Amino acid sequence: MAPDVSPVIVVGAGPVGMSAALGLRAHGLPVTLVEADPQGRERPGSRALFVHKETLQLLEGMRPGLAAHITSYGRTWQTRRTLYRGREVYAKSFPPPSFPPPFTSLRQVDTERFLLAACESAGVDFAWGARVTGAKVTDSSVAVSSEDGRGWTGTHVIAADGARSAVRRELDIPMEGTRSEGFHVVVDVSDIPGADLPLERVFHYEHPGVGGRSVMRVPFTGGFQVDLQCRDDDAQESYGTEEAVRQWLPAVVGEGYADRILWVSTYHFLRKVAATFTDEEHRVLLVGEAAHLFPPFGARGMNSGIADAAAAAAAVAAGTTEAVAEFAAARRAAALFNSAAAGAALDHLRPSRRTVRAKQWAAAALAPVLPWCGAWLEHAPYGPRHGSPASAGRKY
């Protein structure tokens, strides 16, 4: 079968791939977006919840009005609370935000719905049900092929095809990093109509209702997500199945929610970064989870991936190997920064040293008289709040 021809190919129609396609269209470039799943696919779970201000600004630059659509649907809670062994050590409420807000919270499937509509209106050409299995690079083009025999050739490929990226595998680019011991359980729960569960983000250190395990609750439109930190020797069937969640969830959020579970999943903390974000010919650009894997605390995954996408689109639009090389160097430096920041958060969330636990205990004891101790407990689980020096002034 003769291949179709398109100036730029994007592989992967997740939020990062669709953002890359929007960025390319904003630069006036035709785009074909190749996705393994069929059109109309259903993706379970909330996955990435937070769209941060910096990301909203990037998306607005790609498609005016898109940020307003996302924020009008998402939820921006105004209260943050932190507790230590059941006692509150930090609480702060903020005034209603201006536009764009510091973040908005919604399920990834909803973010993708807004991005898909924006891509369609921007003229992105989609190839659904096309699982990429091959990528061949020359000094002037890239050809990708799918397992059903279809093919596409373009000047560049932006690979946004996730943690098991076929494009990255074809280029033989390794991922470098670590995988933590132990696991976390993430649960989506739907709201109870008329219930007065506060619109707030709550983090519990050593929650007494779940045997001293740490737990976080985050609202999103239509419900909330609960993240339970399990111990290294915990059995997954004891905490990470829907039946197990029904047993421990009431101690965290109260009665009535055990029958409103939408999704249960488990994850390990992965911190991995691709050895390079481009190929030797500077024709392929890796973005999002094809380029890096971070744990969810700190919301660095999707937000940094969309920053990758915007930078990749600008580099392709520039049309030079130097621009692609600069993209690869800057975004890999940002990814290494984010990986280190996630590592700092992990050291706090899953402390292997007694000194860290002792600091947490001391900060909790002093928080009533030294508010900065409570503020430290509030901020530390998410890593540094400032951004990478390589990210051109943006957070990720």
C-alpha positions as CSV (number, residue, x, y, z in Angstrom):
1,M,0.0,0.0,0.0
2,A,1.4,3.4,-0.9
3,P,2.0,5.6,2.1
4,D,0.0,8.8,2.6
5,V,2.1,12.0,2.8
6,S,1.8,14.6,5.5
7,P,4.3,17.3,6.6
8,V,4.2,16.2,10.3
9,I,3.1,13.0,12.0
10,V,2.1,12.9,15.6
11,V,1.9,9.4,17.1
12,G,-0.5,9.0,20.1
13,A,-3.8,10.8,20.7
14,G,-3.5,11.3,24.4
15,P,-3.5,14.8,25.9
16,V,0.2,15.3,25.0
17,G,-0.2,14.1,21.4
18,M,-3.3,16.2,20.8
19,S,-1.6,19.2,22.3
20,A,1.3,18.7,19.9
21,A,-1.1,18.5,17.0
22,L,-2.8,21.7,18.1
23,G,0.6,23.4,18.5
24,L,1.6,22.4,15.0
25,R,-1.7,23.7,13.6
26,A,-1.2,27.0,15.4
27,H,2.1,27.3,13.5
28,G,0.1,26.6,10.2
29,L,1.5,23.1,9.6
30,P,-0.7,20.2,8.4
31,V,-0.8,17.3,10.8
32,T,-1.8,13.7,10.8
33,L,-2.4,12.2,14.3
34,V,-2.0,8.4,14.3
35,E,-3.6,6.6,17.2
36,A,-3.6,2.9,18.1
37,D,-7.1,2.9,19.7
38,P,-10.3,3.1,17.6
39,Q,-12.3,6.3,17.3
40,G,-14.7,6.7,20.2
41,R,-12.6,4.7,22.6
42,E,-13.5,4.7,26.3
43,R,-10.6,5.2,28.7
44,P,-11.3,4.3,32.4
45,G,-10.2,6.3,35.4
46,S,-9.4,9.9,36.2
47,R,-5.7,9.5,35.5
48,A,-4.1,13.0,35.3
49,L,-6.3,15.4,37.2
50,F,-4.6,18.7,37.3
51,V,-4.3,21.2,34.4
52,H,-2.0,23.9,35.8
53,K,-2.1,27.6,35.0
54,E,1.1,27.4,32.9
55,T,-0.5,24.5,30.8
56,L,-3.7,26.4,30.4
57,Q,-1.7,29.4,29.0
58,L,0.1,27.1,26.6
59,L,-3.2,25.6,25.4
60,E,-4.8,29.0,25.0
61,G,-1.9,30.0,22.8
62,M,-2.5,27.0,20.6
63,R,-6.3,27.4,20.4
64,P,-7.9,30.6,21.7
65,G,-10.8,29.8,24.0
66,L,-9.6,26.3,24.9
67,A,-8.5,27.3,28.4
68,A,-11.9,28.8,29.1
69,H,-13.7,25.7,28.0
70,I,-11.5,23.5,30.2
71,T,-11.7,25.8,33.3
72,S,-15.5,26.3,33.0
73,Y,-15.9,22.5,33.4
74,G,-13.1,21.8,35.9
75,R,-13.1,22.5,39.6
76,T,-10.7,24.9,41.3
77,W,-10.9,24.2,45.0
78,Q,-9.9,27.0,47.3
79,T,-9.0,25.1,50.5
80,R,-6.0,22.9,51.3
81,R,-5.7,20.9,54.5
82,T,-3.0,18.7,55.9
83,L,-3.4,16.4,58.9
84,Y,-0.9,14.3,60.9
85,R,-2.2,11.2,62.6
86,G,-5.7,12.7,62.5
87,R,-4.8,16.1,63.8
88,E,-4.9,19.2,61.5
89,V,-1.5,20.8,61.1
90,Y,-2.2,23.1,58.2
91,A,-5.3,24.7,56.6
92,K,-5.6,27.6,54.2
93,S,-8.3,29.0,52.0
94,F,-7.8,31.2,49.1
95,P,-10.0,33.8,47.5
96,P,-11.7,33.0,44.2
97,P,-9.1,32.9,41.5
98,S,-8.9,35.2,38.4
99,F,-8.6,33.7,34.9
100,P,-6.6,31.6,34.3
101,P,-6.8,30.0,37.7
102,P,-3.7,28.4,39.3
103,F,-5.1,25.0,38.3
104,T,-8.3,23.3,37.4
105,S,-9.2,19.7,38.3
106,L,-11.0,17.3,36.0
107,R,-10.6,13.8,34.8
108,Q,-8.2,13.2,32.0
109,V,-10.9,11.7,29.8
110,D,-12.7,15.1,30.0
111,T,-9.5,17.0,29.2
112,E,-9.1,14.8,26.2
113,R,-12.6,15.5,25.1
114,F,-11.9,19.2,25.0
115,L,-8.6,18.7,23.2
116,L,-10.2,16.4,20.7
117,A,-12.9,18.9,19.8
118,A,-10.2,21.6,19.5
119,C,-8.1,19.4,17.2
120,E,-11.1,18.6,15.0
121,S,-12.0,22.3,14.7
122,A,-8.3,23.1,14.0
123,G,-8.2,20.7,11.0
124,V,-6.1,17.9,12.5
125,D,-6.4,14.7,10.4
126,F,-6.8,11.6,12.6
127,A,-5.9,8.0,11.7
128,W,-7.7,5.9,14.3
129,G,-7.0,2.2,14.9
130,A,-3.5,2.4,13.6
131,R,-1.0,0.8,16.0
132,V,2.4,2.0,14.9
133,T,5.0,-0.9,14.6
134,G,7.7,0.7,12.5
135,A,9.6,4.0,12.2
136,K,12.3,4.6,9.6
137,V,14.3,7.8,9.6
138,T,16.3,9.3,6.7
139,D,18.1,12.6,6.6
140,S,15.0,14.3,5.1
141,S,12.0,12.4,6.3
142,V,10.4,9.9,8.7
143,A,8.1,7.0,7.6
144,V,5.9,5.3,10.2
145,S,3.9,2.2,9.5
146,S,1.0,0.5,11.4
147,E,0.4,-3.2,11.9
148,D,-2.6,-3.1,9.5
149,G,-0.4,-2.1,6.6
150,R,-1.0,1.6,6.6
151,G,1.9,4.1,6.4
152,W,2.6,7.8,6.6
153,T,5.7,9.8,5.7
154,G,6.5,13.3,7.0
155,T,9.3,15.7,7.6
156,H,9.2,15.0,11.3
157,V,7.4,12.7,13.8
158,I,6.4,13.8,17.3
159,A,6.2,10.6,19.4
160,A,3.6,10.9,22.1
161,D,2.8,7.2,22.2
162,G,3.3,6.7,25.9
163,A,5.4,4.7,28.3
164,R,5.7,1.7,25.9
165,S,6.4,3.9,23.0
166,A,6.8,1.9,19.8
167,V,8.6,4.9,18.1
168,R,11.2,5.1,20.9
169,R,11.7,1.3,20.8
170,E,12.2,1.5,17.0
171,L,14.9,4.1,17.5
172,D,16.5,2.0,20.3
173,I,16.5,4.9,22.8
174,P,16.6,3.5,26.3
175,M,14.8,4.9,29.4
176,E,17.0,5.5,32.4
177,G,15.9,5.7,36.0
178,T,14.3,3.9,39.0
179,R,11.2,2.1,40.2
180,S,10.2,2.4,43.8
181,E,9.3,-0.4,46.2
182,G,5.8,-0.6,47.5
183,F,2.7,0.6,45.7
184,H,-0.1,3.2,45.9
185,V,-3.8,2.6,45.3
186,V,-5.8,5.3,43.4
187,V,-9.6,5.3,43.5
188,D,-12.2,7.4,41.7
189,V,-15.4,8.0,43.7
190,S,-18.5,9.8,42.4
191,D,-20.2,12.5,44.4
192,I,-23.4,11.8,46.4
193,P,-26.0,14.3,45.3
194,G,-26.8,16.7,48.1
195,A,-23.9,15.5,50.3
196,D,-21.8,18.3,51.8
197,L,-18.3,16.8,51.4
198,P,-16.2,20.0,51.3
199,L,-14.5,21.1,48.1
200,E,-11.0,20.9,49.4
201,R,-7.8,19.0,48.9
202,V,-6.8,17.0,52.0
203,F,-3.6,15.1,52.7
204,H,-3.3,12.8,55.7
205,Y,0.1,11.7,57.1
206,E,-0.3,8.3,58.8
207,H,-4.1,8.3,58.8
208,P,-5.3,6.4,61.9
209,G,-8.3,5.0,60.0
210,V,-6.1,3.0,57.6
211,G,-3.4,1.7,59.9
212,G,-1.2,4.7,59.7
213,R,-0.9,4.8,55.9
214,S,-0.8,8.2,54.3
215,V,-3.8,9.2,52.1
216,M,-4.8,12.1,49.9
217,R,-8.3,13.2,48.7
218,V,-8.6,15.5,45.7
219,P,-11.9,16.7,44.1
220,F,-12.6,16.6,40.4
221,T,-15.8,17.5,38.5
222,G,-18.3,14.9,39.4
223,G,-16.4,13.2,42.2
224,F,-13.0,12.9,43.9
225,Q,-9.9,10.8,43.8
226,V,-8.4,9.0,46.8
227,D,-4.7,8.0,46.8
228,L,-3.6,5.5,49.5
229,Q,0.1,4.9,50.1
230,C,0.7,1.2,50.9
231,R,3.7,-0.2,52.7
232,D,6.4,-2.3,51.0
233,D,5.0,-5.5,52.5
234,D,1.3,-4.9,51.9
235,A,-0.5,-7.4,49.7
236,Q,-2.2,-5.8,46.7
237,E,-5.4,-7.9,47.3
238,S,-5.6,-6.4,50.8
239,Y,-5.8,-2.8,49.6
240,G,-5.8,-2.5,45.8
241,T,-8.9,-4.4,44.7
242,E,-12.4,-2.9,44.6
243,E,-13.6,-5.2,47.3
244,A,-10.7,-4.2,49.5
245,V,-11.3,-0.5,48.8
246,R,-14.9,-0.9,50.0
247,Q,-13.6,-2.0,53.3
248,W,-11.1,0.9,54.0
249,L,-12.8,3.8,52.1
250,P,-15.4,4.7,54.8
251,A,-12.6,5.4,57.3
252,V,-11.2,8.0,54.9
253,V,-14.3,9.7,53.4
254,G,-17.2,8.6,55.6
255,E,-20.1,6.3,55.0
256,G,-22.1,6.1,51.8
257,Y,-19.3,6.1,49.2
258,A,-18.3,2.4,49.1
259,D,-21.0,1.8,46.5
260,R,-19.9,4.8,44.4
261,I,-16.5,3.6,43.4
262,L,-15.9,4.3,39.7
263,W,-12.3,3.0,39.2
264,V,-9.5,1.3,41.2
265,S,-5.9,1.1,40.1
266,T,-2.5,0.6,41.6
267,Y,0.8,2.2,40.6
268,H,4.5,2.2,41.6
269,F,6.6,5.4,41.7
270,L,8.5,5.4,38.4
271,R,11.3,8.0,37.7
272,K,12.6,7.4,34.2
273,V,14.0,9.7,31.5
274,A,14.9,8.8,27.9
275,A,18.6,8.9,27.1
276,T,17.9,11.4,24.4
277,F,14.7,13.2,23.2
278,T,15.5,13.0,19.5
279,D,17.2,10.7,16.9
280,E,20.6,11.3,15.2
281,E,18.9,12.9,12.2
282,H,16.8,15.2,14.5
283,R,13.6,14.1,12.7
284,V,11.8,12.4,15.7
285,L,10.9,14.3,18.9
286,L,9.9,12.4,22.0
287,V,7.4,14.0,24.3
288,G,5.3,13.1,27.3
289,E,5.6,9.6,28.7
290,A,7.4,8.5,25.6
291,A,10.2,10.7,27.0
292,H,9.8,10.5,30.7
293,L,7.9,8.9,33.6
294,F,7.2,10.6,36.9
295,P,5.0,9.7,39.9
296,P,1.7,11.5,40.1
297,F,2.4,13.5,43.2
298,G,3.2,17.1,42.0
299,A,1.2,16.7,38.8
300,R,4.3,16.7,36.7
301,G,3.4,14.1,34.1
302,M,0.7,15.6,31.8
303,N,1.7,19.2,32.5
304,S,5.3,18.6,31.6
305,G,4.2,16.6,28.6
306,I,2.1,19.4,27.2
307,A,5.1,21.7,27.8
308,D,7.1,19.2,25.7
309,A,4.5,19.2,23.0
310,A,4.5,23.0,22.7
311,A,8.3,23.1,22.5
312,A,8.3,20.3,20.0
313,A,5.8,22.0,17.8
314,A,7.8,25.2,17.8
315,A,11.0,23.3,17.0
316,V,9.4,21.6,14.0
317,A,7.9,24.9,12.8
318,A,11.4,26.4,12.9
319,G,12.4,23.8,10.4
320,T,16.1,23.4,11.4
321,T,18.1,20.6,13.0
322,E,19.4,23.2,15.5
323,A,15.9,23.9,16.7
324,V,15.2,20.2,17.3
325,A,18.5,19.8,19.0
326,E,17.7,22.7,21.3
327,F,14.3,21.3,22.0
328,A,15.8,17.9,23.0
329,A,18.4,19.4,25.3
330,A,16.1,21.8,27.0
331,R,13.2,19.4,27.5
332,R,15.5,16.6,28.7
333,A,17.0,19.0,31.2
334,A,13.5,19.9,32.4
335,A,12.7,16.2,32.7
336,L,15.8,15.5,34.8
337,F,14.8,18.4,37.0
338,N,11.3,17.0,37.4
339,S,12.6,13.6,38.1
340,A,14.8,15.0,40.8
341,A,11.9,17.0,42.2
342,A,9.8,13.8,42.2
343,G,12.6,12.0,44.0
344,A,12.6,14.7,46.7
345,A,8.8,14.2,47.1
346,L,9.2,10.4,47.2
347,D,11.9,10.7,50.0
348,H,9.2,12.6,52.0
349,L,6.3,10.4,51.2
350,R,8.1,7.1,51.7
351,P,10.9,8.0,54.0
352,S,13.6,5.3,54.3
353,R,15.5,7.2,57.0
354,R,14.3,7.6,60.6
355,T,15.5,11.2,60.6
356,V,12.9,12.1,58.0
357,R,10.1,10.6,60.0
358,A,11.5,12.4,63.1
359,K,11.4,15.7,61.3
360,Q,7.8,15.1,60.2
361,W,6.8,14.2,63.8
362,A,8.6,17.3,65.2
363,A,7.0,19.6,62.5
364,A,3.6,18.3,63.4
365,A,4.2,18.9,67.1
366,L,5.4,22.4,66.5
367,A,2.8,23.4,63.8
368,P,0.3,25.0,66.3
369,V,3.0,27.5,67.5
370,L,5.2,27.6,64.4
371,P,3.0,27.8,61.3
372,W,5.9,27.4,58.9
373,C,6.2,23.8,60.2
374,G,2.7,23.1,59.1
375,A,3.4,24.8,55.8
376,W,6.4,22.5,55.3
377,L,4.3,19.4,55.9
378,E,1.7,20.8,53.4
379,H,4.2,21.4,50.6
380,A,6.8,18.7,50.9
381,P,4.8,15.7,49.5
382,Y,4.7,17.4,46.1
383,G,8.4,18.3,45.6
384,P,9.9,21.7,44.9
385,R,7.4,24.4,43.8
386,H,9.7,26.3,41.4
387,G,10.3,25.2,37.9
388,S,13.3,23.9,35.9
389,P,15.8,26.6,34.8
390,A,15.6,24.9,31.3
391,S,11.9,25.4,30.9
392,A,12.0,28.9,29.6
393,G,10.3,30.5,32.7
394,R,7.5,28.0,32.9
395,K,6.8,25.6,35.8
396,Y,7.6,22.4,33.9
